[in-house]
Each structure stands twice: as C-alpha cells, then as structure tokens.
Amino acid sequence: MSPPPVIAIDGPAASGKGTLARRLAAVYGFAHLDTGALYRAVGLLVLRAGGDPGDSGHALAAARALAPDHPVLADPALRGEDVAHAASQVAALNAVREALLDFQRSFAAHPPGGRGAVLDGRDIGTVVCPTAGAKLFVTAGVEVRADRRVKELRAAGLDAIVATVLEDMKARDERDSRRAVAPLRPAVDAFVLDTSALDADQAFATALVFIRSKIGPA
Ligand code: CDP
C-alpha cells in the first residue's frame, strides 16, 4: 500500500500558511498538523516551569514531555508573542528538533482519518517530509505580515503594538533563517507563493491549482 499523500507548507510568521493549510486539509479531507504549535508548546512549558528557552536541558525536557494529547497543545496562551519568541529560541536547538521529528513524521505517515496529511511549519518540505507530494513555500513582505499578526492578536483579545510586533517578527525571521539546523528556506521543489498582494481566497485559489497539479483533485 502506498503511503498517504502529504502536503508540506512552509514559510515565515504570519505569511498565511496556517489558514491555507487548514483550508487545503478541509477540501482534501486530510488531517492537519500545525508544527509551530509544537515549538510554541515546548516554549510555553519551559516558561511556565520558570526555565530558560535557550537552555537545551530545559527545552529538551519539555520537548520529551510533549505527547499528541498534552493539554498544553490546546492552551490559548500558545498564541502569545512571548511564546512565539520562546518557540523560536527552543527551535534553534538541535536536540529539540530531533525530539519533535518522530511526532511529526508519525503524523504524516499515519494521519488521523488515514486519507492524507497537511503539515505546516518552517522545515516540512526540507527536513520533516522531504518526499511530500506537494510543497508550498508561503511568504509575504515583513510589514504586511506584522500588520496581519497585529490584527490576529487583537482579534484574540491580546495587546499588540505594531512597531513591537514588527521588530519581533524581523528578529524571529532572522533567527529562523540563520540557524544552523533546519533553517527557514524553500525546498528546491517548492512552489513559492507570495501572498503580499493576495487575500486569503486568492492565496487559496492559487495554491489549489498547484496542489491539484501535484496530487490530483480533492
Ligand atoms: O504562527 P507563526 O508563523 O508566528 O509561528 P509558528 O508557525 O507558530 O512557529 C513559531 C516558531 O517555531 C517559529 O518562529 C520557528 O522558530 C519555530 N518553528 C520551527 O522552527 N519549525 C517548524 N516546523 C515550525 C515552527
């Protein structure tokens, strides 16, 4: 039996990859894994334990404690920018990435529902699922992304100052792109989708044309 199809979606913060991943998963009837939530969960567990997200001992203990049914994965605090910052610190640690690899690969190989999987993150097409049937790299200008993130945070009832979010996003882009292990970059066979001038519907329509050409119709 051939393995279930996988759609890999990578890109920087607030590029629109999460929304796209959820919509593609819904039309194809595939299971969706937001891998950023795993790194955020590790960051949040470390912060709550009073640890240092840059310390590999603290971060690795948290990564090992993370099971698919861990309640932290549904915690609204995951969405905060402080947690995003901690996430990008733990994500630069090789041991943490290794510890989360099995979780992600087993989701892709045995997706809930069994029909297929959509994973979104930073290194899905390059490291986690290099043989994915379709790979998208979703991006947008940093100012556009910062504006989107501010709107998301405010809609979730969280405080957000545009200048601060923009600075944090630039710092996180830099850390995610420059780290030695699994840096943020498009896979050679990824379709690069710049959503700077596209709304969610337009981004989805463009992505769908590409995905259909790779794995067939939904
Ligand atoms: O939602 P947003 O794009 O801001 O971030 P996220 O996707 O929730 O990811 C939070 C952080 O986790 C990122 O800044 C990365 O440092 C890290 N991450 C990663 O290294 N690899 C992944 N596959 C997913 C997230």
Residues whose N, C-alpha, C, O or C-beta is under 5 A from the ligand:
A	BS01	CDP	P12 A13 A14 T35 G36 A37 Y39 A84 A87 S88 A91 D120 G121 R122 D123 R172 D176
